[in-house]
Amino acid sequence: MKLMDLNQAIQKHAEWKLKFRSAMTKQETLDAGVIEKDNCCELGKWLYGDARTQFGALKSYTSCVTRHAAFHKEAAKVPGHQRQTV
């Protein structure tokens, strides 16, 4: 079972602000489809893996998953993001 460093996970998500600013300054685009996925970052993998097994029955777990997904959805709306088509 993998332990989750929640402080580090919060820091990683806070770093998105820097990525957004950098992309805007450099006039780069980021893939909104990737940013929107809440199960690809380290926290999301943990939430949908070990955390679900350990804490899935808790109301706070459901709230955490919901808020984490909302963060990713909002982050994907930041101007300068495009959805990549395959």
LODRENLO-14506 format. One record per residue (C-alpha): chain; x, y, z; residue number from 1; residue in three letters. Coordinates in nm, 4 decimals. Layout:
residues N
R   chain         xx         yy         zz     n   res
R       A          X          Y          Z   NUM   ala
...
This chain:
residues 86
R   chain         xx         yy         zz     n   res
R       A     0.0000     0.0000     0.0000     1   met
R       A     0.1397     0.3396    -0.1010     2   lys
R       A     0.1305     0.6239     0.1478     3   leu
R       A     0.0141     0.9623     0.0218     4   met
R       A     0.1909     1.2831     0.1183     5   asp
R       A    -0.1082     1.5185     0.1057     6   leu
R       A     0.1054     1.8285     0.1553     7   asn
R       A     0.3091     1.7362    -0.1511     8   gln
R       A    -0.0076     1.6636    -0.3508     9   ala
R       A    -0.1505     2.0043    -0.2576    10   ile
R       A     0.1780     2.1685    -0.3591    11   gln
R       A     0.1742     1.9898    -0.6977    12   lys
R       A    -0.1758     2.1186    -0.7657    13   his
R       A    -0.0795     2.4709    -0.6573    14   ala
R       A     0.2060     2.4586    -0.9097    15   glu
R       A    -0.0533     2.4540    -1.1876    16   trp
R       A    -0.0883     2.8309    -1.1423    17   lys
R       A     0.2753     2.8668    -1.2445    18   leu
R       A     0.2271     2.6368    -1.5426    19   lys
R       A    -0.0738     2.8413    -1.6548    20   phe
R       A     0.1110     3.1712    -1.6221    21   arg
R       A     0.4107     3.0343    -1.8083    22   ser
R       A     0.1935     2.8984    -2.0902    23   ala
R       A     0.0123     3.2314    -2.1224    24   met
R       A     0.3379     3.4292    -2.1230    25   thr
R       A     0.4908     3.2019    -2.3869    26   lys
R       A     0.1586     3.1829    -2.5747    27   gln
R       A     0.1618     2.8065    -2.5476    28   glu
R       A    -0.1453     2.5906    -2.5235    29   thr
R       A    -0.2069     2.3132    -2.2762    30   leu
R       A    -0.4288     2.0127    -2.3363    31   asp
R       A    -0.7535     2.0794    -2.1465    32   ala
R       A    -0.8578     1.7176    -2.1921    33   gly
R       A    -0.5564     1.5975    -1.9963    34   val
R       A    -0.5848     1.8665    -1.7284    35   ile
R       A    -0.9526     1.7842    -1.6766    36   glu
R       A    -0.8819     1.4200    -1.5867    37   lys
R       A    -0.8789     1.3803    -1.2109    38   asp
R       A    -0.7408     1.0281    -1.2106    39   asn
R       A    -0.4028     1.0870    -1.3787    40   cys
R       A    -0.2153     1.2933    -1.1193    41   cys
R       A    -0.0545     1.1259    -0.8201    42   glu
R       A    -0.3377     1.2316    -0.5880    43   leu
R       A    -0.6048     1.1113    -0.8296    44   gly
R       A    -0.4369     0.7722    -0.8716    45   lys
R       A    -0.4255     0.7373    -0.4957    46   trp
R       A    -0.7865     0.8531    -0.4501    47   leu
R       A    -0.9149     0.5992    -0.7003    48   tyr
R       A    -0.6823     0.3251    -0.5743    49   gly
R       A    -0.5621     0.2717    -0.2189    50   asp
R       A    -0.7699     0.5538    -0.0715    51   ala
R       A    -1.0919     0.4104    -0.2132    52   arg
R       A    -1.0114     0.0760    -0.0528    53   thr
R       A    -0.9244     0.2287     0.2839    54   gln
R       A    -1.1576     0.5263     0.3056    55   phe
R       A    -1.4257     0.4761     0.0404    56   gly
R       A    -1.7054     0.4359     0.2940    57   ala
R       A    -1.6330     0.7717     0.4566    58   leu
R       A    -1.8349     1.0786     0.3665    59   lys
R       A    -1.5130     1.2813     0.3727    60   ser
R       A    -1.3650     1.0538     0.1058    61   tyr
R       A    -1.6537     1.1259    -0.1288    62   thr
R       A    -1.6216     1.4974    -0.0597    63   ser
R       A    -1.2474     1.4883    -0.1302    64   cys
R       A    -1.2958     1.3050    -0.4625    65   val
R       A    -1.5689     1.5499    -0.5642    66   thr
R       A    -1.3578     1.8562    -0.4795    67   arg
R       A    -1.0519     1.7142    -0.6515    68   his
R       A    -1.2538     1.6474    -0.9685    69   ala
R       A    -1.3981     2.0006    -0.9517    70   ala
R       A    -1.0459     2.1445    -0.9303    71   phe
R       A    -0.9441     1.9623    -1.2485    72   his
R       A    -1.2596     2.0684    -1.4333    73   lys
R       A    -1.2049     2.4329    -1.3404    74   glu
R       A    -0.8337     2.4173    -1.4221    75   ala
R       A    -0.9204     2.2881    -1.7692    76   ala
R       A    -1.1305     2.6025    -1.8266    77   lys
R       A    -0.8332     2.8395    -1.7868    78   val
R       A    -0.7904     3.0389    -2.1091    79   pro
R       A    -0.5234     2.9112    -2.3424    80   gly
R       A    -0.6185     2.5465    -2.3137    81   his
R       A    -0.7271     2.3486    -2.6130    82   gln
R       A    -0.8687     2.0037    -2.6405    83   arg
R       A    -0.6437     1.7874    -2.8498    84   gln
R       A    -0.8148     1.5787    -3.1134    85   thr
R       A    -0.6876     1.2417    -3.2238    86   val
